[in-house]
Amino acid sequence: MRGLLVVSYLLVVVGVGCALRSATSGLAEGSDVIHLNAAERARVGIVVAHPQFARLPHEIKGVGHVLNSLETSDVMRERPAFVPLLEHLSKGEWFLARADLTAYPNVTTAQQIAVVALGSETVRTDAEILGPTENGKETLLLLKTNSLPANSPIGAFIASGDDDHEGVLVPERTILQEGPKLVAFVQIAERTFKKVTVDLDHATATGWFVTNGLSAQDRVVIEGAPGLLAMTRR
């Protein structure tokens, strides 16, 4: 009888241990890899996607926007010298933009400015400097393209291929703080996820430009990452 009781006790302990391991979602001891069953994945609400590859400058120095038709008309009235541009502007082939370039106090019309669409930083074009705006606080730019429509928010910087580096664009909710580190989660199998450390370069309008730790080939968790991080802390 005593032997049966001991066996029963051991079975109960083993069963409790298995239940606890199941409750911690199969986190391998000493590992940043999490294995989830279907119910756990649904409860956490995980959504994964490939991040967008980008080649960006180390830092966007100024921000502004593409002028709409009303703002363009005002500029044309104030600057008669710009009348030769009117045909292209009226046809929507070219656009004017304003940008705060106070980070470049000695910028001249001889320098090339590069412009990216904030929130879609892979959309990039060069711009010509036309001079200061009427209030003198911003710089007027000419975009000889229609890839950036009116009212688009833009980031501007002095064009230099040497300053560019590669990375990926991810939504803000993808990146989490864990102590002194910044982390994200990558799907490595259907129900298996790995925590990775990442390096951020700068914020974008919709999230972060990540230069280390993630690639465009990764399946990155863009929804549900906080739930996964909580599981690693159990």
Rosetta silent file (secondary structure, phi, psi, omega in degrees, C-alpha in Angstrom):
SEQUENCE: MRGLLVVSYLLVVVGVGCALRSATSGLAEGSDVIHLNAAERARVGIVVAHPQFARLPHEIKGVGHVLNSLETSDVMRERPAFVPLLEHLSKGEWFLARADLTAYPNVTTAQQIAVVALGSETVRTDAEILGPTENGKETLLLLKTNSLPANSPIGAFIASGDDDHEGVLVPERTILQEGPKLVAFVQIAERTFKKVTVDLDHATATGWFVTNGLSAQDRVVIEGAPGLLAMTRR
SCORE:     score description
SCORE:     0.000 S_00000001
   1 L     0.000  -44.934  179.648    0.000    0.000    0.000 S_00000001
   2 H   -60.631  -39.880  178.887    2.811    2.401    0.915 S_00000001
   3 H   -62.325  -40.208  178.873    4.479    1.634   -2.408 S_00000001
   4 H   -64.539  -39.684  179.859    1.267    2.474   -4.259 S_00000001
   5 H   -64.196  -41.462  179.487    0.962    5.755   -2.385 S_00000001
   6 H   -62.881  -44.457  178.676    4.544    6.716   -3.271 S_00000001
   7 H   -61.893  -43.482  179.409    3.939    5.900   -6.941 S_00000001
   8 H   -61.182  -41.698 -179.986    0.696    7.899   -6.907 S_00000001
   9 H   -62.292  -43.651  179.758    2.503   10.860   -5.311 S_00000001
  10 H   -63.470  -39.830  178.740    5.238   10.745   -7.940 S_00000001
  11 H   -63.339  -39.461  178.638    2.658   10.642  -10.716 S_00000001
  12 H   -64.737  -44.692  179.898    0.927   13.695   -9.243 S_00000001
  13 H   -61.794  -46.110  178.774    4.234   15.608   -8.989 S_00000001
  14 H   -61.597  -41.280  179.391    5.174   14.697  -12.549 S_00000001
  15 H   -63.364  -42.258  177.749    1.719   15.706  -13.740 S_00000001
  16 H   -62.836  -42.810  178.987    1.937   19.069  -11.989 S_00000001
  17 H   -60.208  -43.325  179.209    5.385   19.636  -13.477 S_00000001
  18 H   -63.562  -40.517  179.503    4.096   18.885  -16.977 S_00000001
  19 H   -63.575  -40.289  179.283    1.169   21.216  -16.453 S_00000001
  20 H   -65.629  -40.756  178.728    3.491   24.001  -15.307 S_00000001
  21 H   -63.628  -37.564  177.380    5.739   23.517  -18.316 S_00000001
  22 H   -65.188  -38.523 -178.833    2.684   23.685  -20.567 S_00000001
  23 H   -66.103  -27.061  179.100    1.551   26.883  -18.829 S_00000001
  24 L   -91.136   19.186  169.959    4.888   28.525  -19.594 S_00000001
  25 L    59.809   31.892  172.820    4.311   27.873  -23.316 S_00000001
  26 L    67.253   31.963  176.775    7.224   25.495  -23.846 S_00000001
  27 L   -70.709  119.176  179.455   10.016   28.000  -23.204 S_00000001
  28 L   -67.540  134.320 -177.378   13.257   26.052  -23.451 S_00000001
  29 L   -59.596  131.308  179.182   15.356   26.485  -20.308 S_00000001
  30 L    70.759   18.362 -175.705   18.167   28.987  -20.828 S_00000001
  31 L  -128.676  158.134  175.107   16.830   29.823  -24.281 S_00000001
  32 L  -102.019   19.967 -179.574   15.043   32.717  -25.977 S_00000001
  33 E  -101.994  132.221 -178.803   12.977   30.302  -28.079 S_00000001
  34 E  -119.205  131.953  176.121    9.263   29.865  -27.326 S_00000001
  35 E  -108.914  123.833 -178.918    7.081   27.001  -28.572 S_00000001
  36 L  -113.607  147.421  168.353    3.333   27.699  -28.619 S_00000001
  37 L   -88.700  175.380 -173.855    0.392   25.458  -29.259 S_00000001
  38 H   -60.973  -40.075 -178.333   -2.453   26.648  -31.487 S_00000001
  39 H   -66.362  -40.983  179.859   -4.586   27.884  -28.584 S_00000001
  40 H   -65.145  -42.077  179.778   -1.728   29.881  -27.064 S_00000001
  41 H   -62.782  -40.956  179.357   -0.879   31.518  -30.382 S_00000001
  42 H   -66.156  -39.004 -179.062   -4.515   32.527  -30.870 S_00000001
  43 H   -65.593  -41.271 -179.643   -4.734   33.898  -27.317 S_00000001
  44 H   -71.380  -25.630  178.710   -1.628   36.064  -27.721 S_00000001
  45 L    75.033   47.487 -174.314   -2.920   37.334  -31.067 S_00000001
  46 L   -78.748  133.278  172.151    0.301   36.935  -33.033 S_00000001
  47 E  -128.459  132.537  179.808    0.641   38.485  -36.490 S_00000001
  48 E  -120.376  154.974  178.555    3.880   38.168  -38.463 S_00000001
  49 E  -159.281  158.226  173.981    5.173   39.933  -41.578 S_00000001
  50 L   -79.893  130.614  176.270    8.373   40.506  -43.508 S_00000001
  51 L   -70.426  161.362 -177.101    9.896   43.930  -42.705 S_00000001
  52 E   -90.798  126.783  176.917   10.575   46.341  -45.542 S_00000001
  53 E   -67.594  144.402  177.492   14.158   46.705  -46.750 S_00000001
  54 E  -149.687  150.215  172.909   15.476   50.289  -46.846 S_00000001
  55 E  -122.463  107.916 -170.548   18.688   52.153  -47.606 S_00000001
  56 E  -127.926  162.934  173.077   18.648   55.397  -45.655 S_00000001
  57 E   -70.652  162.553  179.664   20.968   58.113  -44.410 S_00000001
  58 L   -62.271  -30.658 -179.117   22.223   57.852  -40.847 S_00000001
  59 L  -157.702  128.567  173.639   19.992   60.717  -39.826 S_00000001
  60 L   -75.980  125.079 -171.429   17.287   62.773  -41.494 S_00000001
  61 L   -92.203  -22.487 -178.327   18.245   66.383  -40.811 S_00000001
  62 E  -147.740  154.538  178.565   15.072   68.258  -41.711 S_00000001
  63 E  -126.336  158.645  179.589   11.357   67.681  -42.155 S_00000001
  64 E  -173.396 -151.753  179.264    8.691   69.402  -44.207 S_00000001
  65 E  -155.553  159.162  175.764    5.942   68.672  -46.713 S_00000001
  66 E   -79.970  133.931 -176.359    5.078   68.765  -50.394 S_00000001
  67 L   -72.311  144.178  172.585    3.037   71.860  -51.260 S_00000001
  68 L   -86.872 -179.950 -173.852   -0.539   71.554  -52.456 S_00000001
  69 H   -63.159  -37.611 -179.823   -1.924   73.585  -55.383 S_00000001
  70 H   -66.076  -44.935  178.426   -3.032   76.521  -53.211 S_00000001
  71 H   -64.769  -37.282  178.135    0.379   76.837  -51.549 S_00000001
  72 H   -63.594  -41.805  178.226    2.072   76.538  -54.939 S_00000001
  73 H   -60.864  -41.371  178.749   -0.066   79.383  -56.311 S_00000001
  74 H   -62.132  -42.314  179.256    0.951   81.588  -53.384 S_00000001
  75 H   -63.516  -41.872 -177.550    4.633   80.867  -54.049 S_00000001
  76 H   -64.629  -36.113  177.761    4.267   81.653  -57.748 S_00000001
  77 H   -67.833  -36.796 -177.383    2.690   85.041  -56.960 S_00000001
  78 H   -78.898  -24.604 -174.611    5.514   85.850  -54.546 S_00000001
  79 L  -125.290   82.714  178.860    8.293   84.639  -56.848 S_00000001
  80 H   -56.227  -27.047 -179.262    7.841   85.813  -60.477 S_00000001
  81 H   -65.566  -15.732 -178.692   11.212   84.232  -61.293 S_00000001
  82 H   -89.925    0.880 -177.590    9.597   80.833  -60.858 S_00000001
  83 H   -54.163  -39.212  177.696    7.081   81.346  -63.702 S_00000001
  84 H   -57.771  -18.218  179.125    9.124   79.114  -66.099 S_00000001
  85 H   -84.379  -11.755 -169.253    8.341   76.248  -63.722 S_00000001
  86 H   -59.114  -40.563 -177.205    4.604   76.827  -63.973 S_00000001
  87 H   -59.908  -48.167 -179.791    3.920   74.498  -66.896 S_00000001
  88 H   -66.571  -38.154 -179.351    5.437   71.472  -65.189 S_00000001
  89 H   -67.740  -42.263 -177.299    3.844   72.362  -61.843 S_00000001
  90 H   -67.500  -28.375  179.488    0.368   72.891  -63.328 S_00000001
  91 L   -85.851   -2.579 -178.702    0.520   69.504  -65.074 S_00000001
  92 L    73.712   18.843  178.217    1.468   67.740  -61.848 S_00000001
  93 L   -82.292  -37.011  178.026    4.825   66.651  -63.290 S_00000001
  94 L  -121.773  161.685  176.990    6.851   68.571  -60.711 S_00000001
  95 E  -138.133  154.742  170.593    6.101   69.702  -57.166 S_00000001
  96 E   -99.755  153.370  178.179    7.362   72.302  -54.723 S_00000001
  97 E  -143.094  156.559  173.296    8.138   71.456  -51.127 S_00000001
  98 E  -115.148  141.931  176.278    9.116   73.255  -47.934 S_00000001
  99 E  -148.513  144.078  176.128   11.623   71.844  -45.451 S_00000001
 100 L   -83.998  107.032 -179.057   13.308   73.064  -42.292 S_00000001
 101 L  -112.239   34.342  179.714   17.024   72.812  -43.078 S_00000001
 102 L   -63.921  -18.007  176.075   18.346   74.767  -40.094 S_00000001
 103 L   -69.825  -15.629  177.219   20.625   71.781  -39.418 S_00000001
 104 L  -117.734   77.892 -173.826   22.492   72.907  -42.566 S_00000001
 105 L   -63.830  -22.939 -176.978   23.148   76.625  -41.889 S_00000001
 106 L  -108.832   21.812 -179.006   25.429   77.012  -44.913 S_00000001
 107 L   -63.055  141.627 -179.205   23.311   75.125  -47.447 S_00000001
 108 L  -129.545  167.285 -179.784   23.438   76.615  -50.969 S_00000001
 109 L   -67.155  -13.579  179.452   21.567   76.118  -54.221 S_00000001
 110 L   -80.565  -14.697 -177.903   24.617   74.257  -55.531 S_00000001
 111 L   -88.658  150.489  179.087   24.087   71.413  -53.075 S_00000001
 112 L   -95.008  130.049  176.998   21.883   68.411  -53.745 S_00000001
 113 E  -106.728  134.453  173.292   19.146   67.622  -51.275 S_00000001
 114 E  -101.698  144.528 -175.931   17.668   64.143  -51.036 S_00000001
 115 E  -129.167  135.817  174.196   14.059   63.739  -49.931 S_00000001
 116 E  -123.026  151.082  175.986   12.235   60.686  -48.569 S_00000001
 117 E   -81.600  115.813  179.601    8.545   60.201  -47.881 S_00000001
 118 L   -63.749  131.179 -175.941    8.161   59.828  -44.124 S_00000001
 119 L    95.193  -15.213  175.718    6.339   56.579  -43.385 S_00000001
 120 E  -148.176   62.857 -166.310    7.473   55.066  -46.692 S_00000001
 121 E   -64.900   -9.338  176.140   11.174   55.834  -46.625 S_00000001
 122 E   -77.250  -14.095  174.507   11.989   53.696  -49.658 S_00000001
 123 E   -83.769  106.089 -171.940   10.281   56.384  -51.780 S_00000001
 124 E  -133.873  143.187  177.400   13.228   58.685  -52.360 S_00000001
 125 E  -149.957  163.559  175.525   14.052   61.455  -54.821 S_00000001
 126 E   -92.720  155.372 -179.085   16.496   64.309  -55.274 S_00000001
 127 E  -136.040  148.941  175.462   15.464   67.938  -54.945 S_00000001
 128 E   -97.594  141.026  178.175   16.835   71.261  -56.105 S_00000001
 129 E   -85.329  122.078  178.816   17.171   74.143  -53.645 S_00000001
 130 E   -95.023  -18.458 -179.120   15.292   77.217  -54.857 S_00000001
 131 E   129.990 -178.927 -179.041   16.101   79.387  -51.859 S_00000001
 132 E   -72.255  155.127  173.663   14.559   80.415  -48.554 S_00000001
 133 L   -73.165  172.927 -177.314   10.815   80.775  -48.092 S_00000001
 134 L   -59.735  -35.885 -179.805    9.309   84.222  -47.577 S_00000001
 135 L   -82.339   -6.276  177.138    9.490   83.910  -43.795 S_00000001
 136 L    74.005    2.128 -176.190   13.119   82.799  -44.033 S_00000001
 137 L   -93.978  -16.625 -178.605   12.534   79.884  -41.647 S_00000001
 138 L  -130.968  173.253  178.927   12.340   77.128  -44.251 S_00000001
 139 E  -115.715  136.003  179.486   13.889   76.222  -47.589 S_00000001
 140 E   -89.962  130.073 -176.470   11.909   75.939  -50.797 S_00000001
 141 E  -119.897  149.005  174.646   12.654   72.798  -52.806 S_00000001
 142 E  -110.844  122.016  178.475   11.831   71.715  -56.350 S_00000001
 143 E  -105.132  110.056  179.887   10.946   68.047  -56.844 S_00000001
 144 L   -86.646   58.621 -178.662   11.182   67.053  -60.508 S_00000001
 145 L  -160.662  161.043  172.667    8.985   64.031  -59.918 S_00000001
 146 L  -117.022   20.536  179.897    5.395   63.136  -59.148 S_00000001
 147 L   -77.205  -15.203  177.348    6.279   60.209  -56.866 S_00000001
 148 L  -118.362   98.691 -175.806    5.563   62.371  -53.813 S_00000001
 149 L   -69.268  167.877 -179.183    2.037   63.797  -54.058 S_00000001
 150 L   -53.639  143.297  177.638    0.841   67.043  -52.520 S_00000001
 151 L    74.595    0.768  178.380    0.770   67.276  -48.710 S_00000001
 152 L   -64.329  131.605  172.942    3.142   64.290  -48.300 S_00000001
 153 E   -72.303  138.735 -176.430    5.319   64.644  -45.165 S_00000001
 154 E  -130.216  155.406  169.374    8.989   64.496  -46.114 S_00000001
 155 E  -115.631  142.546 -175.587   12.402   64.129  -44.527 S_00000001
 156 E  -128.641  150.098  178.488   15.379   65.885  -46.108 S_00000001
 157 E  -159.988  157.696  176.256   19.155   65.509  -45.940 S_00000001
 158 E   -67.592  123.888 -176.111   22.240   66.416  -47.934 S_00000001
 159 L   -66.788  127.385  177.078   22.588   63.642  -50.522 S_00000001
 160 L  -159.478  111.994 -178.704   25.691   61.519  -49.990 S_00000001
 161 H   -60.692  -27.688 -178.766   25.951   57.860  -50.931 S_00000001
 162 H   -67.465  -22.532 -176.554   28.736   57.409  -48.378 S_00000001
 163 H   -89.141   -9.843 -176.058   26.312   58.193  -45.551 S_00000001
 164 E   -77.158  148.600  170.599   23.715   55.604  -46.518 S_00000001
 165 E  -145.546  164.662 -170.980   23.350   52.282  -44.764 S_00000001
 166 E  -102.158  150.671  178.028   20.969   49.353  -45.037 S_00000001
 167 E  -172.051 -160.810  178.687   18.306   48.103  -42.690 S_00000001
 168 E  -132.887  154.464  176.855   14.612   47.347  -42.416 S_00000001
 169 E  -101.723  129.076 -179.789   11.526   49.344  -41.507 S_00000001
 170 E  -131.873  153.570  175.596    9.264   47.892  -38.800 S_00000001
 171 E   -63.989  154.640 -177.441    6.119   49.126  -36.992 S_00000001
 172 H   -57.168  -39.021 -175.546    6.672   50.751  -33.619 S_00000001
 173 H   -71.843   -6.929  178.768    4.939   47.923  -31.711 S_00000001
 174 H   -71.634  -33.856 -172.561    7.484   45.407  -33.070 S_00000001
 175 L   -96.649  133.222 -178.266   10.302   46.659  -30.808 S_00000001
 176 E  -125.863  151.343  176.697   10.237   46.068  -27.048 S_00000001
 177 E   -93.351  129.345  174.910   12.440   47.200  -24.167 S_00000001
 178 E  -133.467   97.269 -174.884   13.971   44.463  -22.016 S_00000001
 179 L    61.607 -129.805  179.731   16.279   45.948  -19.413 S_00000001
 180 L   -82.810   -3.192 -174.226   19.073   47.764  -21.272 S_00000001
 181 E  -103.395  157.372  169.274   18.297   45.894  -24.514 S_00000001
 182 E  -109.374  132.058 -173.915   15.828   46.367  -27.351 S_00000001
 183 E  -132.281  162.132  172.909   14.328   43.125  -28.622 S_00000001
 184 E  -143.307  170.688  178.834   11.941   41.734  -31.224 S_00000001
 185 E  -119.060  136.109 -179.572   10.518   38.295  -31.989 S_00000001
 186 E  -118.351  135.681  176.338   11.106   36.293  -35.168 S_00000001
 187 E   -81.125  122.933 -179.007    9.068   33.272  -36.259 S_00000001
 188 E  -111.693  -10.017  172.644   11.421   30.352  -36.969 S_00000001
 189 E  -155.194  177.591 -173.382    8.766   27.612  -37.335 S_00000001
 190 L   -53.770  -43.126 -178.602    4.980   27.466  -37.506 S_00000001
 191 L  -125.339   26.100 -177.856    4.544   27.812  -33.740 S_00000001
 192 E  -123.809  133.441 -175.090    8.074   28.656  -32.669 S_00000001
 193 E  -132.368  143.160 -178.548    9.398   32.151  -32.026 S_00000001
 194 E  -120.910  134.579  176.324   12.832   33.448  -31.124 S_00000001
 195 E   -83.639  130.796 -179.685   13.699   36.625  -29.233 S_00000001
 196 E  -127.935  149.205  175.583   16.487   38.642  -30.885 S_00000001
 197 E   -86.984  138.130 -176.757   18.358   41.789  -29.851 S_00000001
 198 L  -126.495  158.143  173.343   18.120   44.678  -32.318 S_00000001
 199 E  -114.255  129.873  178.318   19.847   47.998  -32.971 S_00000001
 200 E  -100.668  141.694  175.450   17.745   51.019  -33.910 S_00000001
 201 E   -94.066  -54.358  177.345   19.039   53.857  -36.054 S_00000001
 202 E  -162.773  165.085  177.342   16.170   56.313  -35.787 S_00000001
 203 E   -78.327  150.517  172.046   12.417   56.629  -35.554 S_00000001
 204 L  -117.342 -178.618 -178.989   10.245   56.964  -38.646 S_00000001
 205 L   -65.525  -23.811 -175.810    6.694   58.232  -38.976 S_00000001
 206 L  -120.339    0.514 -178.134    5.329   54.705  -38.476 S_00000001
 207 E   169.115 -122.858 -173.494    7.961   52.920  -36.428 S_00000001
 208 E  -138.025  149.157  169.719   11.700   52.264  -36.519 S_00000001
 209 E   -98.840  112.541 -174.467   14.606   51.896  -38.925 S_00000001
 210 E  -102.583  126.911 -175.973   16.480   48.799  -37.672 S_00000001
 211 E  -107.058   -7.340  179.892   20.082   48.312  -38.780 S_00000001
 212 E  -155.098  138.058  176.939   21.018   45.112  -36.939 S_00000001
 213 L   108.771  -25.509  179.596   19.190   42.021  -35.703 S_00000001
 214 L  -132.050  151.806  175.106   16.475   41.793  -38.372 S_00000001
 215 L  -132.526  167.140 -179.895   16.460   41.280  -42.131 S_00000001
 216 L   -66.797  -16.311  179.534   13.850   41.565  -44.874 S_00000001
 217 L   -85.920  -15.382 -178.613   13.771   37.746  -45.053 S_00000001
 218 L   -71.844  148.185  169.774   12.707   37.365  -41.402 S_00000001
 219 L   -97.637  101.922 -170.824    9.106   36.749  -40.401 S_00000001
 220 E   -97.693  139.542  177.175    8.839   39.330  -37.643 S_00000001
 221 E   -74.676  115.364  179.441    6.099   39.469  -35.004 S_00000001
 222 E  -106.590  -11.382  172.850    4.290   42.782  -35.525 S_00000001
 223 E  -137.237  134.284  177.443    1.310   41.997  -33.269 S_00000001
 224 L    96.255    0.724 -178.539    1.454   40.089  -30.001 S_00000001
 225 H   -60.429  -40.490  178.180    5.131   40.680  -29.161 S_00000001
 226 H   -58.583  -36.561  177.925    4.401   41.954  -25.608 S_00000001
 227 H   -64.148  -41.000  176.791    2.588   38.692  -24.856 S_00000001
 228 H   -64.376  -41.871 -179.744    5.585   36.663  -26.006 S_00000001
 229 H   -63.222  -38.931  177.934    7.943   38.787  -23.922 S_00000001
 230 H   -61.615  -35.771  179.747    5.768   38.234  -20.854 S_00000001
 231 H   -66.292  -34.058 -179.687    6.055   34.477  -21.379 S_00000001
 232 H   -70.938  -15.093 -176.924    9.856   34.648  -21.341 S_00000001
 233 L   -94.535   -2.956 -178.835    9.716   36.291  -17.902 S_00000001
 234 L   -74.436    0.000    0.000    7.753   33.488  -16.202 S_00000001
